[in-house]
């Protein structure tokens, strides 16, 4: 008999909880609780850099790449601190090193298919890359082939054209 009483009590509490949680709430009443001079508490998050095209399925990136003399290799900037591949650019008169600073992909752009990237410093380029020989998509038209430092394998580097401020 005691078990039956406990069962009835739990069923009653469960029914009460369901009724309380499913009570309709008036939207007008909720909005009237917020003072009119109070800013909207829900602000959409947005990209505070550039919204750029994501890499095609067989490519890696986008990333920031530094291209320059091997003796002057900088550290990756704070917004992109993780290093990726390094390689010697093929077909140049002097040794030019390419060093990747990885971008953490995000979906903060309002258009589908774009990713948020930091605005590159003047000596950095927005690029994607592909193992082996490959063509470049139209939004990353500048092509170079690098020989990856560790494996000596060719990597196709496709970069956006630098955008000049102003």
DSSP file (Angstrom, degrees, kcal/mol; ACC not computed):
  #  RESIDUE AA STRUCTURE BP1 BP2  ACC     N-H-->O    O-->H-N    N-H-->O    O-->H-N    TCO  KAPPA ALPHA  PHI   PSI    X-CA   Y-CA   Z-CA
    1    1 A X     >        0   0    0      0, 0.0     4,-1.8     0, 0.0     5,-0.1   0.000 360.0 360.0 360.0 -38.5    0.0    0.0    0.0
    2    2 A X  H  >  +     0   0    0      1,-0.2     4,-2.2     2,-0.2     5,-0.2   0.890 360.0  53.3 -64.2 -38.7    2.9    2.3    0.8
    3    3 A X  H  > S+     0   0    0      1,-0.2     4,-2.3     2,-0.2    -1,-0.2   0.885 107.3  51.6 -62.6 -39.2    4.4    1.7   -2.6
    4    4 A X  H  > S+     0   0    0      2,-0.2     4,-2.3     1,-0.2    -1,-0.2   0.884 108.6  51.0 -65.9 -38.7    1.1    2.7   -4.3
    5    5 A X  H  X S+     0   0    0     -4,-1.8     4,-2.3     2,-0.2    -2,-0.2   0.911 110.9  47.9 -65.2 -43.1    1.0    5.9   -2.3
    6    6 A X  H  X S+     0   0    0     -4,-2.2     4,-2.5     2,-0.2    -2,-0.2   0.908 111.6  51.0 -64.5 -41.6    4.5    6.8   -3.3
    7    7 A X  H  X S+     0   0    0     -4,-2.3     4,-2.3     1,-0.2    -2,-0.2   0.915 110.9  47.6 -62.1 -44.8    3.7    6.0   -7.0
    8    8 A X  H  X S+     0   0    0     -4,-2.3     4,-2.3     1,-0.2    -1,-0.2   0.899 111.1  52.3 -63.8 -40.8    0.6    8.2   -6.9
    9    9 A X  H  X S+     0   0    0     -4,-2.3     4,-2.4     2,-0.2    -2,-0.2   0.927 111.1  46.1 -61.7 -46.6    2.6   11.0   -5.3
   10   10 A X  H  X S+     0   0    0     -4,-2.5     4,-2.6     1,-0.2    -2,-0.2   0.893 112.2  50.9 -65.1 -39.8    5.3   10.9   -8.0
   11   11 A X  H  X S+     0   0    0     -4,-2.3     4,-2.2     2,-0.2    -1,-0.2   0.907 111.0  48.9 -63.5 -40.6    2.7   10.8  -10.8
   12   12 A X  H  X S+     0   0    0     -4,-2.3     4,-2.2     2,-0.2    -2,-0.2   0.916 112.8  46.6 -64.8 -43.7    0.9   13.8   -9.3
   13   13 A X  H  X S+     0   0    0     -4,-2.4     4,-2.5     2,-0.2    -2,-0.2   0.888 111.6  52.4 -65.7 -38.6    4.2   15.8   -9.0
   14   14 A X  H  X S+     0   0    0     -4,-2.6     4,-2.1     2,-0.2    -2,-0.2   0.907 110.1  47.8 -63.3 -42.1    5.2   14.8  -12.5
   15   15 A X  H  X S+     0   0    0     -4,-2.2     4,-2.2     2,-0.2    -2,-0.2   0.905 112.0  49.9 -65.1 -42.2    1.8   16.0  -13.9
   16   16 A X  H  X S+     0   0    0     -4,-2.2     4,-2.2     1,-0.2    -2,-0.2   0.910 110.2  50.5 -62.6 -43.5    2.2   19.3  -12.0
   17   17 A X  H  X S+     0   0    0     -4,-2.5     4,-2.4     1,-0.2    -2,-0.2   0.898 109.9  50.4 -63.3 -40.9    5.7   19.8  -13.3
   18   18 A X  H  X S+     0   0    0     -4,-2.1     4,-1.3     1,-0.2    -1,-0.2   0.913 111.0  48.6 -63.5 -42.5    4.5   19.2  -16.9
   19   19 A X  H  < S+     0   0    0     -4,-2.2    -1,-0.2     1,-0.2    -2,-0.2   0.886 112.4  48.5 -65.7 -38.4    1.7   21.7  -16.5
   20   20 A X  H >< S+     0   0    0     -4,-2.2     3,-1.1     1,-0.2    -2,-0.2   0.910 112.3  47.4 -68.9 -42.9    4.0   24.3  -15.0
   21   21 A X  H 3< S+     0   0    0     -4,-2.4    -1,-0.2     1,-0.2    -2,-0.2   0.712 112.3  50.1 -74.9 -18.1    6.7   24.0  -17.7
   22   22 A X  T 3< S+     0   0    0     -4,-1.3    -1,-0.2    -5,-0.2     2,-0.2   0.219  77.2 128.2-104.0  15.4    4.2   24.1  -20.5
   23   23 A X    <   -     0   0    0     -3,-1.1     2,-0.1     1,-0.1    -3,-0.0  -0.530  66.5-111.8 -70.0 133.7    2.4   27.2  -19.4
   24   24 A X        -     0   0    0     -2,-0.2     2,-0.5     1,-0.0    -1,-0.1  -0.396  28.4-150.9 -67.3 142.6    2.1   29.8  -22.2
   25   25 A X        -     0   0    0     -2,-0.1     2,-0.4    -3,-0.0     3,-0.1  -0.955  15.2-123.9-116.3 133.1    4.2   32.9  -21.7
   26   26 A X     >  -     0   0    0     -2,-0.5     4,-1.7     1,-0.2     5,-0.1  -0.625  10.0-152.7 -77.8 126.5    3.1   36.2  -23.2
   27   27 A X  H  > S+     0   0    0     -2,-0.4     4,-2.4     1,-0.2     5,-0.2   0.875  96.9  55.3 -65.3 -38.0    5.8   37.8  -25.5
   28   28 A X  H  > S+     0   0    0      1,-0.2     4,-1.9     2,-0.2    -1,-0.2   0.897 106.7  50.2 -63.0 -39.4    4.4   41.2  -24.8
   29   29 A X  H  > S+     0   0    0      1,-0.2     4,-0.8     2,-0.2    -1,-0.2   0.904 110.6  49.4 -65.7 -40.5    4.8   40.7  -21.0
   30   30 A X  H >< S+     0   0    0     -4,-1.7     3,-0.6     1,-0.2     4,-0.4   0.905 112.3  47.8 -66.0 -40.5    8.4   39.5  -21.4
   31   31 A X  H >< S+     0   0    0     -4,-2.4     3,-1.1     1,-0.2    -1,-0.2   0.825 105.0  59.4 -70.0 -30.8    9.3   42.5  -23.6
   32   32 A X  H 3< S+     0   0    0     -4,-1.9    -1,-0.2     1,-0.2    -2,-0.2   0.706  94.3  65.7 -72.4 -17.5    7.7   45.0  -21.2
   33   33 A X  T << S+     0   0    0     -4,-0.8     2,-0.5    -3,-0.6    -1,-0.2   0.702  88.5  78.7 -74.3 -18.7   10.0   43.8  -18.4
   34   34 A X  S <  S-     0   0    0     -3,-1.1     6,-0.0    -4,-0.4     0, 0.0  -0.802  90.7-118.3 -93.8 124.8   13.0   45.2  -20.3
   35   35 A X    >   -     0   0    0     -2,-0.5     3,-1.5     1,-0.1    -2,-0.1  -0.275  20.5-122.4 -59.6 147.7   13.4   49.0  -20.0
   36   36 A X  T 3  S+     0   0    0      1,-0.3    -1,-0.1    -4,-0.1    -2,-0.0   0.766 111.1  52.3 -66.5 -25.4   13.2   50.8  -23.4
   37   37 A X  T 3  S+     0   0    0      2,-0.1     2,-0.4     0, 0.0    -1,-0.3   0.459  86.2 104.8 -89.5   0.6   16.7   52.4  -23.0
   38   38 A X  S <  S-     0   0    0     -3,-1.5     3,-0.1     1,-0.1    -4,-0.0  -0.656  77.7-116.7 -80.6 130.9   18.3   49.0  -22.3
   39   39 A X        -     0   0    0     -2,-0.4     2,-0.2     1,-0.1    -1,-0.1  -0.296  42.3 -84.1 -65.9 154.5   20.3   47.6  -25.2
   40   40 A X        -     0   0    0      1,-0.2    -1,-0.1     2,-0.1     0, 0.0  -0.400  36.9-146.4 -57.6 121.5   19.1   44.4  -26.8
   41   41 A X  S    S+     0   0    0     -2,-0.2     2,-0.8     1,-0.2    -1,-0.2   0.735  85.1  64.9 -68.5 -20.6   20.6   41.6  -24.6
   42   42 A X        +     0   0    0      2,-0.0     2,-0.5     0, 0.0    -1,-0.2  -0.871  67.0 176.9-106.9 104.1   21.0   39.3  -27.6
   43   43 A X        -     0   0    0     -2,-0.8     2,-0.1     1,-0.0    -2,-0.0  -0.895  32.9-115.8-105.1 133.0   23.5   40.7  -30.1
   44   44 A X        -     0   0    0     -2,-0.5     2,-0.3     1,-0.1    -2,-0.0  -0.441  28.5-124.4 -66.7 138.6   24.4   38.7  -33.2
   45   45 A X        -     0   0    0     -2,-0.1     2,-0.3    64,-0.0    -1,-0.1  -0.644  36.4-176.4 -81.1 138.3   28.1   37.7  -33.3
   46   46 A X        -     0   0    0     -2,-0.3     2,-0.4    63,-0.0    63,-0.2  -0.884  32.1 -92.8-135.4 167.1   29.9   38.8  -36.4
   47   47 A X        -     0   0    0     61,-0.8     4,-0.1    -2,-0.3    63,-0.1  -0.644  25.2-167.2 -78.9 127.2   33.2   38.5  -38.1
   48   48 A X  S    S+     0   0    0     -2,-0.4    71,-0.2     2,-0.1    -1,-0.1   0.095  76.6  42.0-102.8  23.4   35.5   41.4  -37.2
   49   49 A X  S    S-     0   0    0     69,-0.1     2,-0.4     1,-0.1    69,-0.2  -0.024 111.1 -41.5-127.1-124.7   38.0   40.5  -40.0
   50   50 A X  E     -A  117   0A   0     67,-3.3    67,-2.9    -2,-0.1     2,-0.7  -0.911  39.1-138.7-115.2 142.5   37.3   39.3  -43.6
   51   51 A X  E     +A  116   0A   0     -2,-0.4     2,-0.3    65,-0.2    65,-0.2  -0.909  38.1 173.4 -97.3 114.9   34.7   36.9  -44.8
   52   52 A X  E     -A  115   0A   0     63,-2.7    63,-2.9    -2,-0.7     2,-0.1  -0.817  36.5 -86.7-124.6 160.7   36.5   34.8  -47.4
   53   53 A X  E     -A  114   0A   0     -2,-0.3    61,-0.2    61,-0.2     2,-0.1  -0.370  43.9-120.6 -65.2 139.7   35.7   31.7  -49.5
   54   54 A X        -     0   0    0     59,-1.8     8,-0.2     1,-0.1     2,-0.1  -0.384  38.0 -90.4 -74.7 160.4   36.4   28.4  -47.8
   55   55 A X        -     0   0    0      6,-0.6    -1,-0.1     1,-0.1     6,-0.1  -0.419  45.3-102.1 -70.8 144.9   38.8   26.0  -49.5
   56   56 A X    >   -     0   0    0      1,-0.1     3,-2.1    -2,-0.1    -1,-0.1  -0.178  48.0 -89.4 -58.8 165.4   37.4   23.5  -52.1
   57   57 A X  T 3  S+     0   0    0      1,-0.3    -1,-0.1    -3,-0.1    -2,-0.1   0.765 125.3  43.6 -53.5 -35.4   37.0   19.9  -50.8
   58   58 A X  T 3  S+     0   0    0      2,-0.1    73,-0.4    72,-0.0    -1,-0.3   0.383 102.7  82.5 -95.9   6.0   40.5   18.7  -51.7
   59   59 A X    <   -     0   0    0     -3,-2.1     2,-0.4    71,-0.1    71,-0.2  -0.663  69.6-133.6-106.2 162.4   42.4   21.8  -50.5
   60   60 A X  E     -B  129   0B   0     69,-3.2    69,-2.5    -2,-0.2     2,-0.3  -0.911  50.9 -19.2-113.8 143.7   43.5   22.9  -47.0
   61   61 A X  E     -B  128   0B   0     -2,-0.4    -6,-0.6     1,-0.3    67,-0.2  -0.785  34.4-125.7 122.1-165.0   43.0   26.3  -45.5
   62   62 A X  E     +     0   0B   0     65,-0.6    41,-0.7    -2,-0.3     2,-0.3   0.453  62.2 153.7 -71.3 155.0   42.4   29.1  -45.8
   63   63 A X  E     -BC 127 102B   0     64,-2.8    64,-2.9    -3,-0.2     2,-0.4  -0.914  47.6-103.7-141.8 166.1   45.5   30.1  -43.9
   64   64 A X  E     -BC 126 101B   0     37,-2.5    37,-3.4    -2,-0.3     2,-0.4  -0.831  37.4-163.1 -91.3 136.7   47.8   33.1  -43.7
   65   65 A X  E     -BC 125 100B   0     60,-2.7    60,-2.3    -2,-0.4     2,-0.5  -0.979  11.1-151.4-122.8 134.5   51.2   32.5  -45.4
   66   66 A X  E     -BC 124  99B   0     33,-2.6    33,-2.4    -2,-0.4     2,-0.5  -0.882  13.8-167.9 -96.9 133.7   54.3   34.5  -45.0
   67   67 A X  E     + C   0  98B   0     56,-0.7     2,-0.3    -2,-0.5    31,-0.2  -0.984  35.4  94.3-124.4 119.3   56.5   34.5  -48.1
   68   68 A X  E    S- C   0  97B   0     29,-2.2    29,-3.8    -2,-0.5     2,-0.1  -0.969  72.0 -31.1-176.9-170.3   60.1   35.8  -47.8
   69   69 A X    >   -     0   0    0     -2,-0.3     3,-2.1    27,-0.2    27,-0.2  -0.409  51.9-126.5 -67.4 137.7   63.8   35.2  -47.3
   70   70 A X  G >  S+     0   0    0     25,-0.5     3,-0.8     1,-0.3    -1,-0.1   0.765 108.2  59.9 -58.1 -25.9   64.5   32.2  -45.0
   71   71 A X  G 3  S+     0   0    0      1,-0.2    -1,-0.3     0, 0.0    -2,-0.1   0.643 104.3  50.8 -76.6 -13.0   66.7   34.3  -42.8
   72   72 A X  G <  S+     0   0    0     -3,-2.1     2,-0.3     2,-0.0    -1,-0.2   0.016  71.1 151.8-114.9  27.9   63.8   36.7  -41.9
   73   73 A X    <   -     0   0    0     -3,-0.8     2,-0.1    -5,-0.1    -3,-0.1  -0.431  31.0-153.0 -66.1 119.9   61.1   34.2  -40.9
   74   74 A X        -     0   0    0     -2,-0.3     2,-0.2     1,-0.1    -8,-0.1  -0.403  20.2-102.8 -84.8 167.6   58.7   35.9  -38.4
   75   75 A X        -     0   0    0      1,-0.1    -1,-0.1    -2,-0.1     3,-0.1  -0.572  49.9 -91.1 -80.1 155.3   56.6   34.2  -35.7
   76   76 A X        -     0   0    0      5,-0.3    -1,-0.1    -2,-0.2     5,-0.1  -0.385  49.6-100.5 -66.0 145.6   53.0   33.8  -36.5
   77   77 A X    >   -     0   0    0      3,-0.2     3,-1.5     1,-0.1    -1,-0.1  -0.203  33.5-104.7 -64.8 159.9   50.7   36.6  -35.3
   78   78 A X  G >  S+     0   0    0      1,-0.3     3,-0.7     2,-0.1    -1,-0.1   0.817 119.7  56.2 -56.4 -34.3   48.7   36.2  -32.1
   79   79 A X  G 3  S+     0   0    0      1,-0.3    25,-0.3     2,-0.1    -1,-0.3   0.692 122.5  26.6 -72.8 -17.6   45.4   35.7  -34.0
   80   80 A X  G <  S+     0   0    0     -3,-1.5    -1,-0.3    23,-0.1    -3,-0.2  -0.487  74.4 153.4-139.3  64.3   46.9   32.8  -36.0
   81   81 A X    <   +     0   0    0     -3,-0.7     2,-0.6    20,-0.1    -5,-0.3   0.624  42.7  95.6 -76.5 -12.7   49.6   31.4  -33.7
   82   82 A X        -     0   0    0     20,-0.5    20,-3.2    -4,-0.1     2,-0.2  -0.686  66.7-143.1 -88.6 122.1   49.6   27.8  -35.0
   83   83 A X  E     +D  101   0B   0     -2,-0.6    18,-0.2    18,-0.2     3,-0.1  -0.501  22.1 175.5 -80.8 149.1   52.2   27.0  -37.6
   84   84 A X  E     -     0   0B   0     16,-2.1    -1,-0.1     1,-0.4     2,-0.0   0.010  46.0 -10.5-121.1-130.9   51.5   24.7  -40.5
   85   85 A X  E     -     0   0B   0     14,-0.1    15,-2.5    -2,-0.1    -1,-0.4  -0.318  52.0-161.5 -74.6 156.6   53.5   23.7  -43.5
   86   86 A X  E     +D   99   0B   0     13,-0.2    63,-2.6    -3,-0.1    64,-0.3  -0.983  18.3 161.0-131.9 146.1   56.8   25.4  -44.6
   87   87 A X  E     -DE  98 148B   0     11,-2.2    11,-3.2    -2,-0.3     2,-0.5  -0.994  40.9-107.0-161.5 159.0   58.3   25.1  -48.1
   88   88 A X  E     -DE  97 147B   0     59,-1.9    59,-2.4    -2,-0.3     2,-0.3  -0.799  40.9-120.8 -90.5 126.9   60.7   26.6  -50.5
   89   89 A X  E >   - E   0 146B   0      7,-3.1     3,-0.5    -2,-0.5     7,-0.5  -0.518  29.8-133.7 -70.2 128.7   58.9   28.4  -53.4
   90   90 A X  T 3  S+     0   0    0     55,-3.3    55,-0.4    -2,-0.3    -1,-0.1  -0.524  78.1  29.3 -84.0 149.5   59.9   26.8  -56.7
   91   91 A X  T 3  S+     0   0    0      1,-0.3     2,-0.3    -2,-0.2    -1,-0.2   0.685  85.1 126.0  81.1  19.6   61.0   28.8  -59.8
   92   92 A X    <   -     0   0    0     -3,-0.5    -1,-0.3     1,-0.1     4,-0.1  -0.813  63.7-130.8-109.5 153.7   62.4   31.9  -58.0
   93   93 A X  S    S+     0   0    0     -2,-0.3     2,-0.3     2,-0.1    -1,-0.1   0.858  95.4  33.9 -68.1 -37.1   65.9   33.4  -58.5
   94   94 A X  S    S-     0   0    0     -3,-0.0     2,-0.4     1,-0.0    -2,-0.1  -0.792 104.5 -85.8-115.6 160.7   66.5   33.6  -54.8
   95   95 A X        -     0   0    0     -2,-0.3   -25,-0.5    -7,-0.1     2,-0.5  -0.525  46.9-174.2 -68.6 120.9   65.4   31.2  -52.0
   96   96 A X        -     0   0    0     -7,-0.5    -7,-3.1    -2,-0.4     2,-0.4  -0.981  10.0-150.7-119.3 127.2   61.9   32.2  -50.9
   97   97 A X  E     -CD  68  88B   0    -29,-3.8   -29,-2.2    -2,-0.5     2,-0.5  -0.785   1.7-155.3 -99.1 139.8   60.3   30.5  -47.9
   98   98 A X  E     -CD  67  87B   0    -11,-3.2   -11,-2.2    -2,-0.4     2,-0.4  -0.969  14.3-175.3-110.9 127.1   56.5   30.0  -47.5
   99   99 A X  E     -CD  66  86B   0    -33,-2.4   -33,-2.6    -2,-0.5     2,-0.4  -0.990  15.5-139.1-128.4 128.0   55.4   29.6  -43.9
  100  100 A X  E     -C   65   0B   0    -15,-2.5   -16,-2.1    -2,-0.4     2,-0.5  -0.681  11.6-169.1 -89.7 135.5   51.8   28.8  -42.9
  101  101 A X  E     -CD  64  83B   0    -37,-3.4   -37,-2.5    -2,-0.4   -18,-0.2  -0.974  32.0-128.2-118.0 110.8   50.0   30.4  -39.9
  102  102 A X  E     -C   63   0B   0    -20,-3.2   -20,-0.5    -2,-0.5     2,-0.4  -0.303  12.2-144.7 -71.0 138.5   46.8   28.5  -39.5
  103  103 A X        -     0   0    0    -41,-0.7     2,-0.8   -22,-0.1   -23,-0.1  -0.834  16.7-129.1 -96.0 135.4   43.4   30.2  -39.3
  104  104 A X        -     0   0    0     -2,-0.4    12,-0.1   -25,-0.3   -41,-0.0  -0.781  32.9-124.5 -82.8 114.3   40.8   28.6  -37.0
  105  105 A X        +     0   0    0     -2,-0.8     2,-0.3    10,-0.1    12,-0.1  -0.262  35.8 177.5 -61.4 144.7   37.7   28.3  -39.2
  106  106 A X        -     0   0    0     10,-0.2    10,-0.9     0, 0.0     3,-0.2  -0.969  35.2-137.1-143.6 160.0   34.5   30.0  -37.9
  107  107 A X        +     0   0    0     -2,-0.3     8,-0.1     1,-0.2    -2,-0.1  -0.201  64.6 120.0-109.1  40.2   31.0   30.5  -39.1
  108  108 A X        +     0   0    0    -62,-0.1   -61,-0.8     8,-0.0     2,-0.3   0.471  47.9  99.5 -84.7  -1.0   30.7   34.1  -38.1
  109  109 A X  S    S-     0   0    0      5,-0.3     5,-0.1    -3,-0.2     4,-0.1  -0.630  72.7-137.3 -85.3 144.8   30.0   35.3  -41.6
  110  110 A X  S    S+     0   0    0     -2,-0.3     2,-0.4   -63,-0.1    -1,-0.1   0.767  83.8  76.7 -74.8 -24.0   26.4   35.9  -42.6
  111  111 A X  S >  S-     0   0    0      1,-0.1     3,-1.3     4,-0.0    -2,-0.1  -0.726  88.5-115.4 -91.0 136.3   26.8   34.2  -46.1
  112  112 A X  T 3  S+     0   0    0     -2,-0.4     3,-0.1     1,-0.2    -2,-0.1  -0.404  98.7  29.2 -64.2 139.5   26.9   30.4  -46.3
  113  113 A X  T 3  S+     0   0    0      1,-0.3   -59,-1.8    -4,-0.1     2,-0.3   0.429  96.2 108.0  90.5  -0.7   30.2   29.0  -47.5
  114  114 A X  E <   -A   53   0A   0     -3,-1.3    -5,-0.3   -61,-0.2     2,-0.3  -0.810  51.3-156.0-107.6 151.9   32.4   31.9  -46.1
  115  115 A X  E     -A   52   0A   0    -63,-2.9   -63,-2.7    -2,-0.3     2,-0.4  -0.928  22.9-111.9-123.9 152.3   34.8   31.7  -43.2
  116  116 A X  E     +A   51   0A   0    -10,-0.9     2,-0.3    -2,-0.3   -65,-0.2  -0.688  38.3 177.7 -85.4 130.0   36.0   34.5  -41.0
  117  117 A X  E     -A   50   0A   0    -67,-2.9   -67,-3.3    -2,-0.4     2,-0.1  -0.957  32.4-105.7-129.9 148.5   39.7   35.3  -41.3
  118  118 A X        -     0   0    0     -2,-0.3     2,-0.5   -69,-0.2   -69,-0.1  -0.390  45.3 -97.3 -67.7 152.5   41.8   38.0  -39.7
  119  119 A X        -     0   0    0    -71,-0.2    -1,-0.1     1,-0.1     2,-0.1  -0.601  50.2-119.2 -68.6 121.5   42.9   40.9  -41.8
  120  120 A X        -     0   0    0     -2,-0.5    -1,-0.1     1,-0.1     6,-0.1  -0.350  18.6-117.7 -70.3 142.7   46.4   39.9  -42.9
  121  121 A X    >   -     0   0    0      1,-0.1     3,-2.4     4,-0.1    -1,-0.1  -0.317  42.5 -93.4 -66.1 161.6   49.3   42.1  -42.0
  122  122 A X  T 3  S+     0   0    0      1,-0.3    -1,-0.1    40,-0.0    -2,-0.1   0.772 125.5  48.9 -54.2 -30.4   51.1   43.6  -45.1
  123  123 A X  T 3  S+     0   0    0    -57,-0.0   -56,-0.7     2,-0.0     2,-0.3   0.303 100.9  80.5 -95.2  11.4   53.7   40.7  -45.3
  124  124 A X  E <   -B   66   0B   0     -3,-2.4     2,-0.3   -58,-0.2   -58,-0.2  -0.875  61.1-156.4-117.8 151.8   51.1   37.9  -45.0
  125  125 A X  E     -B   65   0B   0    -60,-2.3   -60,-2.7    -2,-0.3     2,-0.6  -0.941  20.9-122.6-125.6 145.6   48.8   36.4  -47.7
  126  126 A X  E     +B   64   0B   0     -2,-0.3    34,-2.8   -62,-0.2     2,-0.3  -0.806  51.0 158.4 -86.3 119.8   45.5   34.6  -47.5
  127  127 A X  E     -BF  63 159B   0    -64,-2.9   -64,-2.8    -2,-0.6   -65,-0.6  -0.914  35.7-152.2-141.0 162.1   46.0   31.2  -49.2
  128  128 A X  E     -BF  61 158B   0     30,-2.9    30,-2.9    -2,-0.3     2,-0.3  -0.864  22.1-153.1-123.4 164.0   44.8   27.7  -49.5
  129  129 A X  E     -BF  60 157B   0    -69,-2.5   -69,-3.2    -2,-0.3     2,-0.4  -0.976  10.9-162.0-144.5 160.1   47.0   24.7  -50.5
  130  130 A X  E     - F   0 156B   0     26,-2.1    26,-2.9    -2,-0.3     2,-0.2  -1.000  30.6-112.5-140.1 133.5   46.8   21.3  -52.1
  131  131 A X  E    S- F   0 155B   0     -2,-0.4    24,-0.2   -73,-0.4     2,-0.1  -0.510  86.4  -1.4 -66.2 132.0   49.3   18.4  -52.0
  132  132 A X  B    S-g  155   0B   0     22,-2.9    24,-0.8    -2,-0.2     2,-0.3  -0.275 115.7 -25.0  83.4-171.5   50.8   17.9  -55.4
  133  133 A X  S    S+     0   0    0     22,-0.1     2,-0.3    -2,-0.1    -2,-0.1  -0.597  74.1 150.5 -79.0 133.8   50.1   19.8  -58.6
  134  134 A X        -     0   0    0     -2,-0.3     2,-0.1    -4,-0.1    -4,-0.1  -0.985  42.1-109.3-157.2 159.3   46.7   21.4  -58.8
  135  135 A X        -     0   0    0     -2,-0.3     2,-0.4    21,-0.1    23,-0.1  -0.359  35.3-116.5 -82.7 171.9   44.9   24.4  -60.3
  136  136 A X        -     0   0    0      5,-0.1     5,-0.1    -2,-0.1     7,-0.1  -0.912  21.7-119.2-114.0 139.8   43.7   27.3  -58.3
  137  137 A X    >   -     0   0    0     -2,-0.4     3,-1.8     3,-0.1   -82,-0.0  -0.311  34.5-104.3 -70.1 161.8   40.1   28.4  -57.9
  138  138 A X  G >  S+     0   0    0      1,-0.3     3,-0.5     2,-0.1    -1,-0.1   0.773 119.2  55.3 -62.0 -29.2   39.1   31.9  -59.1
  139  139 A X  G 3  S+     0   0    0      1,-0.3    -1,-0.3     2,-0.1    22,-0.1   0.534 115.7  39.4 -84.5  -2.7   38.9   33.4  -55.6
  140  140 A X  G <  S+     0   0    0     -3,-1.8    -1,-0.3    20,-0.1    20,-0.2  -0.547  75.2 154.8-134.2  67.8   42.5   32.3  -54.9
  141  141 A X    <   +     0   0    0     -3,-0.5     2,-0.7    17,-0.2    19,-0.2   0.683  39.5  93.4 -79.5 -19.5   44.1   33.0  -58.4
  142  142 A X  E     - H   0 159B   0     17,-2.4    17,-3.1     1,-0.0     2,-0.4  -0.649  61.6-166.4 -82.5 116.4   47.8   33.5  -57.5
  143  143 A X  E     + H   0 158B   0     -2,-0.7     2,-0.3    15,-0.2    15,-0.2  -0.816  17.5 161.7-110.6 139.6   49.5   30.1  -57.8
  144  144 A X  E     - H   0 157B   0     13,-2.2    13,-3.5    -2,-0.4     2,-0.5  -0.981  28.7-135.5-146.1 152.7   53.0   28.9  -56.7
  145  145 A X  E     - H   0 156B   0    -55,-0.4   -55,-3.3    -2,-0.3     2,-0.3  -0.945  23.7-170.7-109.6 131.0   54.5   25.5  -56.1
  146  146 A X  E     -EH  89 155B   0      9,-2.9     9,-2.5    -2,-0.5     2,-0.7  -0.879  23.3-132.1-117.7 153.9   56.5   24.9  -53.0
  147  147 A X  E     -EH  88 154B   0    -59,-2.4   -59,-1.9    -2,-0.3     7,-0.2  -0.921  34.5-122.7-102.4 111.1   58.6   22.0  -52.0
  148  148 A X  E  >  -E   87   0B   0      5,-2.8     4,-2.6    -2,-0.7   -61,-0.3  -0.295  15.7-134.5 -59.6 132.8   57.6   21.1  -48.4
  149  149 A X  T  4 S+     0   0    0    -63,-2.6    -1,-0.1     1,-0.2   -62,-0.1   0.889  97.3  39.4 -59.6 -47.2   60.6   21.3  -46.1
  150  150 A X  T  4 S+     0   0    0    -64,-0.3    -1,-0.2     1,-0.2   -63,-0.1   0.890 132.3  21.1 -75.5 -39.8   60.1   18.0  -44.2
  151  151 A X  T  4 S-     0   0    0      2,-0.1    -2,-0.2     0, 0.0    -1,-0.2   0.618  87.2-135.9-105.7 -15.2   58.9   15.7  -47.0
  152  152 A X     <  +     0   0    0     -4,-2.6     2,-0.2     1,-0.2    -3,-0.1   0.634  56.5 144.2  63.5  16.2   60.3   17.6  -50.1
  153  153 A X        -     0   0    0     -5,-0.1    -5,-2.8    -6,-0.1    -1,-0.2  -0.571  56.5-105.2 -81.9 147.2   56.9   16.9  -51.7
  154  154 A X  E     - H   0 147B   0     -7,-0.2   -22,-2.9    -2,-0.2     2,-0.4  -0.502  36.0-171.9 -73.7 142.0   55.3   19.5  -54.0
  155  155 A X  E     -FH 131 146B   0     -9,-2.5    -9,-2.9   -24,-0.2     2,-0.5  -1.000  19.1-134.6-133.0 130.9   52.5   21.5  -52.7
  156  156 A X  E     -FH 130 145B   0    -26,-2.9   -26,-2.1   -24,-0.8     2,-0.5  -0.765  18.9-159.7 -87.0 126.8   50.4   23.9  -54.7
  157  157 A X  E     -FH 129 144B   0    -13,-3.5   -13,-2.2    -2,-0.5     2,-0.5  -0.938   6.6-171.2-109.4 123.7   49.8   27.2  -53.0
  158  158 A X  E     -FH 128 143B   0    -30,-2.9   -30,-2.9    -2,-0.5     2,-0.3  -0.972  11.1-177.0-118.7 121.2   46.9   29.4  -54.1
  159  159 A X  E     -FH 127 142B   0    -17,-3.1   -17,-2.4    -2,-0.5   -32,-0.2  -0.830  27.0-115.1-120.9 154.8   46.6   32.9  -52.7
  160  160 A X        -     0   0    0    -34,-2.8     2,-0.2    -2,-0.3   -34,-0.2  -0.521  45.5 -97.2 -77.3 153.7   44.2   35.8  -53.0
  161  161 A X        -     0   0    0     -2,-0.2    -1,-0.1   -22,-0.1   -35,-0.0  -0.523  49.6 -99.9 -68.4 139.0   45.5   38.9  -54.6
  162  162 A X        -     0   0    0     -2,-0.2     2,-0.6     1,-0.1    -1,-0.1  -0.354  33.7-138.0 -61.6 138.3   46.6   41.4  -52.0
  163  163 A X        -     0   0    0     -3,-0.1     2,-0.3    -2,-0.0    -1,-0.1  -0.874  12.7-138.0 -99.9 126.8   44.1   44.1  -51.3
  164  164 A X        -     0   0    0     -2,-0.6   -42,-0.0     1,-0.1     0, 0.0  -0.656  25.5-110.3 -84.2 136.1   45.5   47.5  -50.9
  165  165 A X              0   0    0     -2,-0.3    -1,-0.1     1,-0.2     0, 0.0  -0.310 360.0 360.0 -64.3 146.4   44.0   49.6  -48.0
  166  166 A X              0   0    0      0, 0.0    -1,-0.2     0, 0.0    -2,-0.0   0.417 360.0 360.0  99.8 360.0   41.8   52.6  -49.0
